[in-house]
Amino acid sequence: MSRSRLFRIGVIADTHGLFDPAIHQHFQHVDHIVHAGDIGKPTVIDHLKDIAPVTAVSGNVDEYEKSGFPKEAVLNLNGFHIAIRHVVFEAGKLSKEGRAFLDRMRPDICIFGHTHQPKNEWLDDMLLFNPGSAGPKRFKLPRMLGVITIGTRLSARHIMLEDRAALL
């Protein structure tokens, strides 16, 4: 696929069973959605599929493969190699397993969750992106999700969600 067309990926993680209705508004123009684990309830994925095609991986809350979702996934979208895994960082640092995953996959973009801490940074020529948690407010971290835009260049941004959210 050529990189000439603008392609938007909605990125979400750590929903823990909560689907915030605001997600519809924030993801209304995305071409694909990635859920980076700790889904919580399968209905979250059903709601996301109403918006755009979804690729999801399981997280520790989902009991990994017991959830029916893989622990890791790879996408090739708009000419970019994207690797997805729930745990890449632990306690603010790249974990040994996370480093091995990145070395094995060698992605252009790595999407992950788990820490609930938003991250949008470059490691050499690889974008590391954690959308933060879109689930119930935990710790003192904001509720967030993200959008990655691929075109002639790559950009990523976080979107703050309100602290209140209704379960659907």
C-alpha positions in Angstrom: 0.0 0.0 0.0 1.3 3.5 -0.8 2.0 6.0 1.9 0.5 8.8 -0.2 -3.0 8.4 1.2 -3.7 9.8 4.7 -4.5 6.9 7.1 -5.7 7.4 10.6 -5.5 4.8 13.4 -7.5 5.1 16.6 -5.5 3.8 19.5 -7.0 2.7 22.8 -5.9 0.5 25.7 -6.7 -0.4 29.3 -10.5 0.0 29.0 -11.1 -2.5 31.8 -14.6 -3.2 30.5 -15.6 0.5 30.1 -16.7 1.9 26.8 -16.9 5.7 27.0 -19.5 7.0 24.4 -17.1 9.9 23.6 -14.9 7.4 21.8 -17.4 7.5 18.9 -16.7 11.2 18.4 -12.9 11.0 18.7 -12.7 7.9 16.4 -15.3 8.9 13.8 -12.8 9.6 11.1 -10.3 6.7 11.7 -9.6 4.0 9.2 -8.6 1.3 11.8 -8.7 0.9 15.5 -6.0 -0.8 17.7 -6.8 -1.9 21.2 -3.6 -2.6 23.1 -5.0 -4.9 25.8 -6.8 -5.0 29.1 -10.1 -5.0 27.2 -12.1 -6.2 30.2 -15.3 -7.1 28.4 -15.8 -8.3 24.8 -18.6 -5.7 24.3 -15.9 -3.0 24.2 -14.6 -4.6 21.0 -18.1 -4.9 19.6 -18.6 -1.1 20.2 -15.3 -0.3 18.5 -16.2 -2.5 15.5 -19.2 -0.3 15.0 -16.8 2.5 14.2 -14.0 0.9 12.2 -12.1 -2.4 11.7 -10.4 -3.5 15.0 -7.1 -5.3 15.8 -6.9 -6.1 19.5 -4.4 -7.9 21.7 -5.1 -9.3 25.2 -3.6 -8.0 28.4 -3.1 -9.3 31.9 -6.7 -8.4 32.9 -7.9 -10.4 29.9 -5.8 -13.4 31.1 -4.0 -13.2 27.7 -4.9 -15.9 25.3 -7.8 -17.1 27.4 -9.6 -14.1 26.2 -9.6 -15.3 22.6 -7.3 -12.4 21.5 -3.6 -12.9 20.8 -0.9 -11.6 23.1 0.8 -9.9 20.2 -0.3 -8.7 16.7 1.4 -7.2 13.7 -0.2 -4.9 11.1 1.1 -3.5 7.9 -0.9 -0.3 7.3 -0.2 2.3 4.7 3.4 1.1 4.3 4.2 1.0 8.0 5.0 -2.1 10.0 3.1 -1.9 13.4 3.7 -4.2 16.3 1.1 -4.4 19.2 1.6 -5.8 22.6 0.1 -5.0 26.0 3.2 -5.0 28.1 6.4 -3.4 26.7 7.2 -1.1 29.6 7.1 -1.9 33.4 7.5 0.7 36.1 8.4 3.4 33.6 11.2 1.3 31.9 11.4 -0.8 28.8 11.2 -4.4 30.1 13.4 -7.3 29.0 10.4 -8.9 27.3 9.5 -5.6 25.7 13.1 -5.1 24.4 13.1 -8.7 23.0 9.7 -8.0 21.3 11.0 -4.8 19.7 14.2 -6.5 18.6 12.2 -9.4 17.1 9.5 -7.4 15.4 11.6 -4.3 14.3 8.5 -2.2 13.8 8.1 1.3 12.5 5.5 1.8 15.3 5.0 0.0 18.5 1.6 0.3 20.2 1.3 -0.8 23.8 -0.6 -0.3 27.1 -0.4 -1.6 30.6 1.2 1.3 32.4 -1.8 3.7 31.9 0.8 6.4 31.3 0.5 8.1 27.9 3.7 7.8 25.8 4.5 9.3 22.4 8.3 9.2 21.8 10.9 8.0 19.4 13.4 5.2 20.1 15.8 5.6 17.2 13.5 5.4 14.1 10.7 3.6 15.9 7.6 5.4 17.3 6.6 4.1 20.8 3.0 4.9 21.5 0.9 4.2 24.6 -2.5 5.9 24.4 -2.9 5.8 28.2 -6.0 4.3 29.8 -9.5 4.9 28.4 -11.0 2.9 31.3 -12.2 3.9 34.7 -10.0 6.6 36.3 -7.1 5.0 38.2 -4.2 6.4 40.1 -3.8 10.1 39.3 -3.4 9.6 35.6 -5.7 11.2 33.0 -8.1 9.1 30.9 -6.9 9.1 27.4 -6.8 7.6 23.9 -4.8 8.5 20.8 -4.7 8.9 17.1 -1.8 8.0 14.8 -1.9 9.6 11.4 0.2 8.2 8.6 0.7 10.1 5.4 3.8 11.7 3.9 4.9 11.8 7.5 4.0 10.1 10.7 2.3 11.9 13.6 0.6 10.8 16.8 -1.4 12.7 19.4 -3.2 12.0 22.7 -6.8 12.9 23.3 -8.0 13.6 26.9 -11.3 12.0 28.0 -13.4 13.5 30.7 -13.0 11.8 34.1 -16.6 10.7 34.1 -17.8 7.9 31.8 -20.9 5.7 31.7 -20.7 2.0 31.3 -22.6 0.6 28.3 
